[in-house]
Amino acid sequence: MFDYALHFIPLAFAALLPIVNPVGSALIFLGIVGVEPPAVYRQLALRIAINMLIFIAVVELLGAWILKFFGISLPILQVGGGITLAAMGWRMLNAPDAATPAAAAIESDSNAAIDKVFYPLTFPLTVGPGTIVVVLTLSANASGHSWTDILLAHVSIFVASALLAVLVFLSYGYAPVLARKIPEHAFNGVQRLISFILLCIGVQIAWGGLDTLLRSLPH
């Protein structure tokens, strides 16, 4: 029972990590927020991490109902979501190199930055459509077993999200330090690697749904 549930922790973490992309998003976050005292970055990072957890929990809890309401089967969701993620990864993989925004950060008002906590800093910068697709797919995959397995699987997905939220808090809270430590060429290399992983995850999800659809065809 626990073996079935616990495998969702690394699965959910690996699927969400390239999409949330804490390091790359933190550098964009730095450019949006601008020059602020360290305490402001910590405050914003904490609020964004909490908003992210709430966002994922709502999508996870209502995921099955959303699929049923719109009449969408899991294989179709996997194919459509996988293609979407693969397209995102391909687009990111072929995007031109971007300079780190540390030098481009401008003076900013802290109150104005706090007003941006949910939009755009939480959604869509930290969690966006790709996150919704992955969480819905993981939630749907947790169904079809005993209620204890389903419960433990959902708890495991939330635990993986909490671990990712910790990374978001650390990356965003220490974004100025991070920007100074990462050379531009290394930053672009990390972005390319994350983009390729996202592409592969999208192909894997799409293939899982396509395989199920092909097996359901009459021989």
ChimeraX attribute file (.defattr): number of C-alpha atoms within 10 A of each C-alpha:
attribute: neighborCount
match mode: 1-to-1
recipient: residues
	/A:1	11
	/A:2	11
	/A:3	10
	/A:4	13
	/A:5	19
	/A:6	19
	/A:7	13
	/A:8	24
	/A:9	20
	/A:10	14
	/A:11	14
	/A:12	22
	/A:13	19
	/A:14	16
	/A:15	22
	/A:16	23
	/A:17	19
	/A:18	23
	/A:19	24
	/A:20	23
	/A:21	22
	/A:22	24
	/A:23	22
	/A:24	21
	/A:25	19
	/A:26	28
	/A:27	23
	/A:28	19
	/A:29	27
	/A:30	26
	/A:31	21
	/A:32	18
	/A:33	22
	/A:34	21
	/A:35	19
	/A:36	17
	/A:37	9
	/A:38	13
	/A:39	10
	/A:40	17
	/A:41	26
	/A:42	18
	/A:43	15
	/A:44	24
	/A:45	27
	/A:46	20
	/A:47	16
	/A:48	26
	/A:49	24
	/A:50	15
	/A:51	20
	/A:52	23
	/A:53	19
	/A:54	13
	/A:55	17
	/A:56	21
	/A:57	18
	/A:58	11
	/A:59	20
	/A:60	22
	/A:61	14
	/A:62	13
	/A:63	21
	/A:64	20
	/A:65	13
	/A:66	13
	/A:67	16
	/A:68	11
	/A:69	9
	/A:70	8
	/A:71	9
	/A:72	12
	/A:73	13
	/A:74	22
	/A:75	21
	/A:76	16
	/A:77	20
	/A:78	28
	/A:79	23
	/A:80	18
	/A:81	24
	/A:82	29
	/A:83	20
	/A:84	19
	/A:85	27
	/A:86	24
	/A:87	16
	/A:88	18
	/A:89	26
	/A:90	18
	/A:91	13
	/A:92	18
	/A:93	19
	/A:94	11
	/A:95	12
	/A:96	9
	/A:97	15
	/A:98	11
	/A:99	14
	/A:100	21
	/A:101	19
	/A:102	19
	/A:103	12
	/A:104	13
	/A:105	19
	/A:106	15
	/A:107	11
	/A:108	14
	/A:109	12
	/A:110	16
	/A:111	9
	/A:112	10
	/A:113	17
	/A:114	17
	/A:115	12
	/A:116	16
	/A:117	19
	/A:118	17
	/A:119	12
	/A:120	15
	/A:121	25
	/A:122	22
	/A:123	17
	/A:124	14
	/A:125	18
	/A:126	25
	/A:127	22
	/A:128	16
	/A:129	13
	/A:130	21
	/A:131	22
	/A:132	18
	/A:133	21
	/A:134	25
	/A:135	24
	/A:136	25
	/A:137	23
	/A:138	22
	/A:139	23
	/A:140	22
	/A:141	17
	/A:142	22
	/A:143	15
	/A:144	9
	/A:145	12
	/A:146	10
	/A:147	11
	/A:148	12
	/A:149	19
	/A:150	20
	/A:151	14
	/A:152	19
	/A:153	27
	/A:154	25
	/A:155	17
	/A:156	22
	/A:157	27
	/A:158	22
	/A:159	19
	/A:160	23
	/A:161	23
	/A:162	18
	/A:163	14
	/A:164	23
	/A:165	23
	/A:166	17
	/A:167	18
	/A:168	25
	/A:169	23
	/A:170	20
	/A:171	25
	/A:172	29
	/A:173	23
	/A:174	18
	/A:175	27
	/A:176	23
	/A:177	13
	/A:178	18
	/A:179	21
	/A:180	12
	/A:181	11
	/A:182	14
	/A:183	13
	/A:184	16
	/A:185	13
	/A:186	11
	/A:187	19
	/A:188	18
	/A:189	13
	/A:190	16
	/A:191	21
	/A:192	19
	/A:193	14
	/A:194	20
	/A:195	25
	/A:196	20
	/A:197	20
	/A:198	28
	/A:199	24
	/A:200	17
	/A:201	22
	/A:202	27
	/A:203	21
	/A:204	17
	/A:205	23
	/A:206	23
	/A:207	17
	/A:208	16
	/A:209	20
	/A:210	18
	/A:211	12
	/A:212	15
	/A:213	14
	/A:214	11
	/A:215	9
	/A:216	9
	/A:217	7
	/A:218	5
	/A:219	5
